[in-house]
Amino acid sequence: MQPQGVTTPSDKGKKTRGSQGGSKKQVFEAYMTTEDVSHGLKRGELIQGSIRINPKKYHEAFIAAPDGKRDIFLDGTAARNRALNGDVVVVQVLPQEQWKVSSSGRSQTPGKKTKRPPSPDVIVEAETEAEEQLAKRVENISLNATGTGISPQQVVYIVEQKHSRAATGFLKFLPDKPFAMFSPVDHRVPRVNVPLPDCPHDFCSRPGDYANILFIVRITSWPDDSNFAEGRLAKTLGQAGEIEPETEGILIEYDVDFSEFSVEVLGCLPQKLPWTIPPEERVFEFTHVCIYLWKSSMTKFSCNVLSLLGNFELGVHIADVSYFVEEGNALDFIASRRATSVYMVQKVIPMLPRLLCEELCSLNPLTDRLTFSVIWKITPEGKILSEWFGRSVIRSCVKLSYDHAQSMIEAPDKLFQADELPPCAAEHPVDEIHQAVLNLHSIAKRLRAQRFQGGALRLDQLKLSFTLDRETSMPQGCYVYQYRDSNKLVEEFMLLANMATAHQIYRSFPNKALLRRHPPPQTKMVDDLQEFCDQMGLNIDFSTAGTLHKSLNETLGDDEYTSARKEVLTHMCSRPMQMAMYFCTGVLKEELLFRHYALNVPFYTHFTSPIRRYADVIVHRLLAASLGCGPHLELKGEEVQKQASHCNDKKTASKRVQELSSELFFSVFVKESGPLDSEAMVMGILDQAFDVLVLRYGVQKRIYCKGLHGLETFHFHKVGKRGELTLVWAAEEPGKPSVRQVRPRDRAK
């Protein structure tokens, strides 16, 4: 369990690059030994968890408390002790006599240096005997409300380095030094000493030429007597601000494998093309059913009237990826390592080779393909009468886009012509397809209503999309993606299939089913948000997922800013939410912990996207084994959990890469287009800045008071949990008084 890539206790006292000889003052505490960490965890004196560093205030870091209901605060880089964002760390809570507190002023004038705001309260509740001993030391800890100081917690060990130790940034030449200084773009990563021989050959003679060049540096060590890490230059990316260098930097920094698939991996796929389905696989065929697709080429839907009673046979058909990805071969290994496809604005980094994605597992119309199917008999009211799972062969009759389906939903009485749709199979006329879409829409509306009546929650956040130049891939425009009825239709049947599959595999493999759980939000953050909403006069009920959903959709007024208010509150309500995660059922003792908070269901998994999520591949294998139509899963329970944890890490990284890609394209678009005017609504107040949601584009931005043109002074104070920032603007005309603006009571523009 020795931490890698960081200085261990045995390294203490060694000289570091750039030292002038003699001993150096120790900056960080030496790590505990493996034995001491093991004993401390068993006795409940230490806490283990993943560290999260605030990207906007890098001196603030957090790990989840033992009860999972709140965070424990780590104040300053010394308290982090060389851990980077995402690392699994062990934290020790220091005795109270070791705390230090210093005063901090709160009234600010632009340009004056200020100290950091007070640290948040730290409260830990005990649930086990070991945790109770720890809780006695930190229960009801509250740092002085008028000051800030050394955190009463600190990292004493790094169990696993989840961070890639790669960073994008800039090099600075230091005269008379054998190294250059690397400054990462991500301020959560330390500055790094890079040996001059690693730098470009003319860097020392022409350092100015590289002022705007992006580099990738990998941290190799971080001595405990230095604020700076040691590292090696990995790659010169190119000009900062350009899409391709920035994109490559993002991918490397988040450890995304974007290399080409090897010959060995491609050799695992059928070599004789076009590939045909073996006769022995044609056990259950749906080649003459009205089956059609939208969303992606990997998922298809079918809907057929069964009888005069009006009941339906409804099917979700998913490409049978696990048929081609055999457990244990080279293709399986690379897919398990990548774990997910990564979606960027201009491209996709696939989990699986193009031959699988675009040919073998692409459910193209009028072509027989292998699938896993879930078939229900269901009433028009959405009541499920029966359920069937199986490996199958389908042939879809048409490939519909979301726009095609939406046009059919919006015009139920229209007689669509063949030229208004993609090519269709002759045996399924356009009006039959139209009616099937309407039937699915009707059932989906019933299912959706039942879900939310049953206590489900959906936090819809604005998603920015771009139009790109076909030749250059540069952004030409941007818009907020519209979530419509056709999207909701697909979502309902995906959820239905995923929930049904979760029940099936858990019944069959109670100790090694791979499910997806969503813990409830952190209690303290919810309590703080509840108090804030109460002070703002907002009637938001946080008691359950269902009551929160109802509050956000029914109690926010009826004026021109109702939708904006909902967007801001949705963002705020997302902050206390914990991440949904994959897990193996054998590692959790209580079924209550399996629950999915937002969906408000006891069992859930991912089954519907095996081409882009490795978790779904494992689920397909479990499902096949449970039905007796596939080999038994070779993985043991602990191996399933290890893979589940890896999928969680990669999914988190993929989400962040997607966000950074969107931010990059938006910044390039704004740079090319010039300043963009849009109304914005304040969604957060800090002592020297405030966050806004830009309503036209759905993006969050932080506005620093010191950078505001025309601002004379500002003052921050708190009313309970609610921050209030008073801005005093210079008069627009001589002789007129200054303009006083109080946020969040006023809208931002």
Residue pairs with C-beta under 8 A, 6 or more apart in sequence:
1 34
1 37
1 38
1 157
1 159
2 8
2 34
3 31
3 157
3 158
3 159
3 161
4 161
5 161
5 165
5 219
5 220
5 221
5 222
6 31
6 82
6 158
6 161
6 221
6 222
7 14
7 28
7 31
7 82
7 221
7 222
7 223
7 224
8 30
8 31
9 30
9 31
9 33
11 221
11 223
11 224
12 26
12 30
12 224
12 225
13 23
13 225
14 223
15 21
15 24
16 24
16 223
16 225
16 226
16 230
17 178
17 179
17 193
17 195
17 230
18 177
18 178
18 179
18 193
23 225
24 225
24 226
25 225
26 224
26 225
27 78
27 224
27 225
27 226
27 227
28 78
28 81
28 82
28 224
28 225
29 78
29 81
29 154
29 156
29 224
30 224
31 81
31 156
31 157
31 158
32 40
32 90
32 92
32 156
32 157
34 157
37 46
37 90
37 156
37 157
40 46
40 90
40 92
41 48
41 90
42 130
43 130
43 133
44 128
44 129
44 130
44 131
44 132
44 133
44 134
45 92
45 133
45 134
46 90
46 91
46 92
46 134
46 156
47 63
47 65
47 66
47 72
47 90
47 91
47 92
47 93
47 134
48 88
48 89
48 90
48 91
48 159
49 63
49 64
49 88
49 89
49 91
50 63
50 64
50 86
50 87
50 88
50 89
50 162
51 61
51 62
51 63
51 74
51 80
51 83
51 84
51 85
51 86
51 87
51 88
51 89
51 155
52 61
52 62
52 63
52 71
52 85
52 86
53 60
53 61
53 80
53 84
53 85
53 188
54 60
54 61
54 62
54 188
55 186
55 187
55 188
56 702
57 116
58 77
58 187
58 188
59 75
59 76
59 77
59 116
60 73
60 74
60 75
60 119
61 73
61 74
61 79
61 80
61 83
62 71
62 72
62 73
62 74
63 71
63 72
63 74
63 89
63 91
64 70
64 71
64 72
64 522
65 71
65 72
65 123
65 124
65 125
66 124
66 126
66 127
66 128
66 131
66 134
66 135
67 124
67 125
67 126
67 127
67 131
68 519
68 522
68 578
69 125
69 522
69 523
69 524
70 123
70 124
70 125
70 522
70 523
70 524
70 525
71 522
71 524
71 525
72 91
72 93
72 122
72 124
72 138
72 153
73 119
73 120
73 122
73 151
73 153
74 80
74 91
74 151
74 153
74 154
74 155
75 119
75 148
75 149
75 150
75 151
76 150
76 151
77 190
77 227
78 150
78 154
79 150
79 151
79 153
79 154
79 155
80 154
80 155
81 154
81 155
81 156
82 155
82 158
82 190
82 222
82 224
82 229
83 89
83 155
83 158
84 161
84 163
84 165
84 188
84 189
85 163
85 188
86 162
86 163
86 649
86 652
87 158
87 159
87 160
87 161
87 162
87 163
88 158
88 159
88 160
88 162
89 155
89 157
89 158
89 159
90 155
90 156
90 157
90 158
90 159
91 153
91 154
91 155
91 156
92 153
92 154
92 156
93 134
93 137
93 138
93 152
93 153
94 152
94 153
94 154
95 137
96 141
96 152
98 150
98 152
99 143
99 149
99 150
99 152
100 149
100 150
101 143
101 144
101 147
101 148
101 149
102 115
102 147
102 148
102 149
103 146
103 147
104 114
104 115
104 116
104 117
104 118
104 146
104 147
104 148
105 114
105 115
106 117
106 687
106 715
106 716
106 717
107 715
107 716
108 114
108 687
108 688
108 705
108 713
108 714
108 715
108 716
109 713
109 714
110 705
110 706
110 708
110 711
110 713
110 714
111 706
114 687
114 688
115 148
116 148
117 148
117 686
117 687
118 143
118 144
118 145
118 146
118 147
118 148
119 143
119 148
119 149
119 151
120 143
121 141
121 142
121 143
121 524
122 138
122 141
122 142
122 143
122 152
122 153
123 138
123 139
123 140
123 141
123 142
123 524
124 131
124 134
124 135
124 138
124 139
124 141
125 135
125 139
126 132
126 133
126 134
126 135
126 136
138 152
138 153
141 152
143 149
143 152
162 649
164 252
164 253
164 254
164 255
165 218
165 219
165 220
165 231
166 216
166 217
166 218
166 219
166 234
166 252
166 253
166 255
167 182
167 184
167 185
167 186
167 189
167 192
167 216
167 217
167 218
167 219
167 253
168 184
168 185
168 186
168 214
168 215
168 216
168 237
168 246
168 249
168 250
168 252
168 253
169 182
169 183
169 184
169 185
169 186
169 189
169 214
169 215
169 217
170 182
170 183
170 185
170 210
170 211
170 212
170 213
170 214
170 215
170 240
171 180
171 181
171 182
171 194
171 199
171 203
171 207
171 210
171 213
171 215
171 233
172 180
172 181
172 182
172 183
172 207
173 180
173 203
173 204
173 207
174 180
174 181
177 196
178 195
178 196
179 193
179 194
179 195
179 196
180 193
180 194
180 196
180 199
180 203
181 191
181 192
181 193
181 194
181 228
182 191
182 192
182 193
182 194
182 215
182 217
182 231
182 233
183 191
184 190
184 191
184 192
184 217
185 214
185 249
186 253
189 219
190 219
190 222
190 227
190 228
190 229
191 227
191 228
191 229
192 217
192 219
192 228
192 229
192 230
192 231
193 228
193 229
193 230
193 231
194 217
194 231
194 232
194 233
195 232
195 233
196 203
196 204
198 232
198 233
199 233
200 210
200 236
202 209
203 210
212 239
212 240
212 241
213 236
213 237
213 238
213 239
213 240
214 236
214 237
214 238
214 239
214 240
214 245
214 246
214 249
215 233
215 234
215 235
215 236
215 237
216 233
216 234
216 235
216 236
216 237
216 249
216 252
216 253
217 231
217 232
217 233
217 234
218 231
218 232
218 234
219 229
219 230
219 231
220 229
220 230
220 231
220 232
221 229
221 230
222 229
222 230
223 230
234 252
235 252
237 245
237 246
237 248
237 249
238 244
238 245
239 245
240 246
241 667
241 668
241 671
243 346
243 473
243 474
243 664
243 665
243 668
246 664
247 344
247 346
247 661
247 664
250 256
250 657
250 660
250 661
250 664
251 258
251 342
251 349
251 657
254 653
254 654
254 656
254 657
255 653
256 342
256 349
256 653
256 654
256 657
257 334
257 337
257 338
257 349
258 349
261 334
261 353
262 330
262 334
264 330
265 330
265 331
265 334
265 353
266 353
266 355
267 330
268 324
268 325
268 326
268 329
268 330
268 331
268 332
269 324
269 331
269 353
269 355
269 356
269 360
270 324
270 360
273 359
275 359
275 360
277 368
277 369
277 370
277 393
281 323
281 370
281 391
281 393
282 393
283 390
283 391
283 392
283 629
284 373
284 390
284 391
284 392
284 393
285 392
285 393
285 394
286 302
286 315
286 317
286 373
286 392
286 393
286 394
286 395
287 368
287 393
287 394
287 395
288 395
288 427
289 302
289 304
289 315
289 394
290 302
290 303
290 304
290 397
290 428
290 432
290 433
290 436
291 300
291 301
291 302
291 315
291 317
291 394
291 395
291 396
291 397
292 300
292 301
292 302
292 365
292 396
292 397
292 398
292 399
292 400
292 433
292 436
292 437
293 299
293 300
293 301
293 363
293 365
293 396
293 398
293 399
293 400
294 399
294 400
294 401
294 402
294 404
294 405
294 486
294 490
295 402
295 490
296 609
296 611
297 358
297 362
297 363
297 364
297 399
298 318
298 319
298 361
298 362
298 363
298 609
298 610
298 611
298 612
299 316
299 317
299 318
299 319
299 363
299 490
299 494
299 608
299 609
300 316
300 317
300 363
300 371
300 394
300 396
301 314
301 315
301 316
301 317
301 440
301 490
301 493
302 313
302 314
302 315
302 317
302 394
302 436
303 312
303 313
303 314
303 315
303 436
303 439
303 440
303 443
304 312
304 313
304 436
305 311
305 312
305 439
306 312
306 313
306 377
310 379
310 380
311 377
311 378
311 379
311 380
311 385
312 377
312 378
312 379
312 380
312 439
312 443
313 375
313 376
313 377
313 378
314 375
314 376
314 377
314 378
314 440
314 443
314 493
315 373
315 374
315 375
315 376
316 373
316 374
316 493
316 494
316 496
316 497
316 608
317 363
317 371
317 372
317 373
317 392
317 394
318 371
318 372
318 373
318 497
318 607
318 608
318 609
318 610
318 620
319 361
319 362
319 363
319 369
319 370
319 371
319 372
319 610
319 611
320 361
320 370
320 371
320 372
320 391
320 620
321 352
321 356
321 361
321 610
321 611
321 616
321 617
321 620
322 610
322 617
322 620
322 621
322 624
322 630
323 370
323 391
324 331
324 356
324 360
324 361
325 331
325 332
325 335
325 352
325 356
325 617
326 332
327 621
327 631
327 633
327 634
327 635
328 634
331 352
331 353
332 617
335 351
335 352
335 614
335 617
336 614
336 643
336 646
337 646
338 351
338 614
338 650
339 351
339 613
339 614
339 615
339 646
339 647
339 649
339 650
339 651
340 351
340 612
340 613
340 614
340 647
340 650
340 651
340 654
341 348
341 349
341 350
341 351
341 352
341 611
341 612
341 613
341 654
342 348
342 349
342 654
342 657
342 658
343 654
343 658
344 657
344 658
344 661
345 466
345 468
345 475
345 661
345 662
345 664
345 665
346 468
346 473
346 661
346 665
350 357
350 612
351 611
351 612
351 613
351 614
352 611
352 612
356 611
357 611
361 369
361 370
361 611
362 369
363 369
363 371
363 394
363 396
364 396
364 399
365 396
365 397
365 398
365 399
365 422
365 423
365 424
365 425
366 395
366 396
366 397
366 423
366 425
367 395
367 396
368 393
368 394
368 395
369 393
369 394
369 395
370 391
370 392
370 393
371 391
371 392
371 393
371 394
372 389
372 390
372 391
372 392
372 607
372 620
372 623
372 624
373 388
373 389
373 390
373 391
373 392
373 394
374 387
374 388
374 389
374 496
374 497
374 500
374 501
375 387
375 388
375 389
375 390
376 384
376 385
376 386
376 387
376 388
376 496
376 500
377 384
377 385
377 386
378 384
378 385
378 443
379 385
380 442
380 443
380 446
381 446
382 443
382 446
382 447
382 450
387 500
389 500
389 501
389 504
389 623
389 627
390 627
390 629
391 624
391 627
391 629
391 630
395 425
397 424
397 425
397 427
397 428
397 433
398 421
398 422
398 423
398 424
398 425
398 428
398 433
399 422
400 421
400 422
400 433
400 437
402 484
402 486
402 487
402 490
403 486
404 421
404 422
405 437
405 486
405 489
406 484
406 485
406 486
407 416
407 420
408 414
408 416
408 434
408 437
408 438
409 437
409 438
409 441
409 485
409 486
409 489
410 485
412 438
414 434
415 431
416 430
416 431
416 434
417 430
418 424
418 430
420 430
421 430
421 433
424 430
424 433
440 489
440 493
441 485
441 489
443 492
444 488
444 489
444 492
444 493
445 488
447 492
447 493
447 496
448 488
448 492
451 492
451 495
451 599
451 600
452 458
452 546
452 549
454 546
454 600
455 544
455 545
455 546
455 549
455 600
456 545
456 546
456 549
456 598
456 599
456 600
456 601
457 545
457 546
457 548
457 549
457 597
457 598
457 599
457 600
458 549
458 598
459 552
459 570
459 573
459 574
459 577
459 598
460 483
460 570
461 567
461 570
461 571
461 574
461 698
462 480
462 481
462 567
462 693
462 697
462 698
462 699
463 480
463 481
463 698
464 478
464 479
464 480
464 481
464 662
464 666
464 697
464 698
464 699
465 478
465 479
465 480
465 481
466 475
466 476
466 477
466 478
466 479
466 662
466 665
466 666
466 669
467 475
467 476
467 477
467 478
467 479
468 474
468 475
468 476
469 475
469 476
474 668
474 672
475 665
475 666
475 668
475 669
475 672
477 669
478 665
478 666
478 669
478 697
480 696
480 697
480 698
494 608
495 599
497 607
497 608
498 604
498 605
498 606
498 607
498 608
499 599
499 601
499 603
499 604
501 605
501 607
501 619
501 623
502 513
502 515
502 516
502 603
502 604
502 605
502 607
503 603
504 623
504 626
505 513
505 514
505 515
505 605
505 619
505 622
505 623
505 626
506 513
506 515
506 585
506 603
507 626
508 622
508 625
508 626
509 585
509 622
509 625
509 626
509 633
510 585
510 586
511 584
511 585
511 586
511 637
512 584
512 585
512 586
512 622
512 633
512 635
512 636
512 637
512 640
513 584
513 585
513 605
513 622
514 582
514 583
514 584
514 585
514 605
514 615
514 618
514 619
514 622
514 640
514 643
514 644
515 582
515 583
515 585
515 594
515 603
515 604
515 605
516 580
516 581
516 582
516 583
516 596
516 604
516 605
516 606
516 615
517 580
517 581
517 583
517 593
517 594
517 595
517 596
517 604
518 578
518 579
518 580
518 581
518 595
518 596
518 597
518 598
518 599
518 604
519 578
519 593
519 597
520 545
520 578
520 597
521 542
521 576
521 577
521 578
521 597
522 576
522 578
525 575
525 576
526 542
526 576
528 721
529 540
529 542
529 572
529 573
529 575
529 576
529 721
530 540
530 542
531 720
531 721
532 720
532 721
532 722
533 539
533 540
533 569
535 719
535 720
535 721
535 722
536 722
536 744
538 555
538 556
538 569
539 551
539 555
540 548
540 551
540 552
540 555
540 569
540 573
541 547
541 548
541 550
541 551
542 548
544 600
545 597
545 598
545 600
546 600
548 573
552 566
552 569
552 570
552 573
553 566
556 562
556 565
556 566
556 569
557 565
561 681
561 747
564 679
564 681
564 693
564 695
565 681
567 681
567 693
567 695
567 698
568 681
568 682
568 683
568 693
571 683
571 693
571 700
572 683
572 684
577 597
577 598
578 597
579 648
579 652
580 596
580 598
581 644
581 648
582 606
582 615
582 644
582 645
582 647
582 648
583 641
583 644
584 637
584 638
584 640
584 641
584 644
585 594
586 637
586 638
586 640
586 641
587 637
587 638
587 641
588 594
591 602
594 602
594 603
595 601
595 602
596 602
596 603
596 604
605 615
605 619
606 613
606 615
606 616
606 619
607 616
607 619
607 620
607 623
608 616
609 616
610 616
610 617
610 619
610 620
613 647
613 651
614 643
614 647
615 643
615 644
615 647
618 633
618 635
618 640
618 643
621 630
621 631
621 633
622 633
623 630
624 630
624 631
625 631
625 632
625 633
633 640
635 643
663 699
666 697
666 699
670 676
676 696
676 697
678 694
678 695
678 696
678 697
679 695
679 696
679 747
679 748
679 749
680 692
680 693
680 694
680 695
680 701
680 747
680 748
680 749
681 692
681 693
681 695
681 747
681 748
682 690
682 691
682 692
682 743
682 744
682 746
682 747
682 748
683 691
683 692
683 693
683 700
683 744
684 690
684 691
684 723
685 691
685 716
685 722
685 723
685 724
685 725
685 743
685 744
686 716
686 723
686 725
687 716
687 723
687 725
688 704
688 705
688 706
688 714
688 716
689 702
689 703
689 704
689 705
690 702
690 703
690 705
690 725
690 743
690 744
690 748
691 700
691 701
691 702
691 703
692 700
692 701
692 703
692 748
693 699
693 700
694 700
694 701
703 748
705 711
705 714
705 725
705 727
708 727
710 729
710 730
711 727
711 728
711 729
711 730
712 728
712 729
712 730
712 738
713 728
714 725
714 726
714 727
714 728
715 725
715 726
716 723
716 724
716 725
716 726
717 723
717 724
718 724
722 744
723 744
724 742
724 743
724 744
724 745
725 742
725 743
725 744
726 740
726 741
726 742
726 743
727 740
727 741
727 742
727 743
728 738
728 739
728 740
728 741
729 738
729 739
729 740
729 741
730 738
730 739
731 737
731 738
731 739
732 739
